[in-house]
Amino acid sequence: MLGLHETGREFLVRACGILIHDDSVLAQEADDEARGKSYALPGGHLEFGESLALCLAREFYEESGLNVEAEKLSYVHENFYTLKGTQTHEIGFYFLVDLNSEFPVPDGHGYIPSLESHIRMRLLPLAKLQSFALMPTFLRSQLPQDARDRFAHPTRHLVSDER
């Protein structure tokens, strides 16, 4: 069974990319008037019959126009949370990516062009990552540490329960 088809519950598989550029990481910015700005790494939900690497490359291109390839699986993250009354079990695969296109020049606030109108693409400085609402929250502390170590660690399996 690909997904869970029960009212109020869902099961998701997500492929995300970690693109480090000039001591920053590229993130999607969403603005929720009630909660303010939040951030996630570029990526999205796996489609039926699609590999994780293809999903990652497709989603990254659809959102940013950048061509990337999955280089190394850094994190497998099981995330349990409730959002808008729906209980979710999400499995996220976080890949360090290799950029196969030129990185655009960001503006003074770290923004680069986005191809989707509902999100903005922004470089977040790794040294200040704790001050951004980057989700899932483990990335705020783990990502800067692992970037300093050049992602030399084996793949990490992490579990968060925010229900």
N, C-alpha and C positions, 0 to 999 in steps of 0.2 A: 504494500500500500504506500503510495507516494506521500500522502499527507493525511492529517486527521480531519475528518469531516463531521465535527460535533459543534453545535452552537456554543460559543463562548470559550472554545479551546482551539489552538492551532499548533502545528508542528512546522517549523521552517528550517531550511538549509540555506546558508548564506556564504558566499565567497567574497573576501575582501582583500584589498591590496594595500601594502605598506610601501609608500613611495617617499623615500628620504631625499630631500633636496636642500642644500645649504643649511644643515643643522635644523631643519624643520621637517614636518611630515604633512603630506597633503591630506586634507579632510573635506568632507561635505558639510556645509553649514545650513542648518534649517532654522527658521525663525518661527517660534510658536508664541503668539501674543500673550498667552497665559503664563508660559514657563520661560520665555526668553530664547536666546540662541543655544542650540545644541549642535554637537558635531559627531560625525561617524566617519570611519574610513571608507573610501570609495569602494563600491561593490554592490551586490544585490542578491536576490533570491535565485536559486538554481531552478532552471526550467527542466522539464522532463526530457530525458535523453541527452542532456548537456553535461559535459565534464566540468569539474570545478575550475580547471584552468581556462576553458573556453568561456564559462560564465564570468569569471573575473575579468578577462580581457574585453568581453562584450560590454559589461556594465561600466567598466572604467572608461571605455571609448564613448559610450552613450552619454555619460555624465560630464566628461572632461575633454573629449576629443583626442586624448593621449593614447598612443599605442603602447601597451605593456605586455609582458610575458611573466607568468608565475615563475619565480626563481627558486624560492625555498619556502616550505611550509613552516612558519614560525610558531603559530598557535592554533590549537583546536579548542574552541570555547563553547561549552554548554551553558546556555543562559536561560534561566527560568524567570519570567516576569509577567506582570499583569499590566496591560495598557488598554484604557478605554473599555474596561470590563471583560477583556479577552485574556485568558490565561495562555501564555505562549511558552513553548519549549523550542528554543532556537539553537541550532548547532552552527557555529561560525568557523570557517576555515580562513585563517589570516596568513597571506603569502607575502613575503618580501618580493617586490617586483623589479624587473629590469625594464627601463624605459627605452623604447625603440623609436622615439621621436624627440624632437627638440622641445625642451621645457619652455613654456612661454614666460616672458618677463612679468613678474607679479607687480601689482601696484604697491603703493606705500604701506598698505595694510595687509599685504600678503595674498590678495585676491588674484585669481587668474580667471579667464573666461570659462563659463560653464555652458554646456549644450542643453541643459534642462532648466526651465524657468523657475521651478519650485525650490531649487537648491543653488547655493553658491559654493565655489571651490576656493579653499583658502589654505595657505601654508601656516601651520601652527608651530611656533618655536618649541623644540624639544625641551629646552631649559625651563620653559614656562608652562608646560603641558598641564600641570596640576591646576592651573587657574582657568582652564577651559572645561566646559561641560562635554567632554569627549566620552562617548559611550561605545562599548561597555567600559565601566569605570577602571577595570584592571589596566587598561592601556595607559592611563595617566601616569602611573608609576613604572610599569613594566617596560613600556616602549622606550623611554629615554635611557634606562639602564641597559637594555639590550642593544640599542643603537650605539652606545659608548663601547660595548663589547663586540661591535660589528656582527651581531646576531650569530655568534659562535656557538650558542647553545643548541642542543637537540630540540626537536619540536616539543612544545609544552602543551599539556592538556590541563585546562583550567575549567572550573565550574563556579558559576555565580547563581545565587538564588535571591532574587529581588522581589519575590511575590509579596 
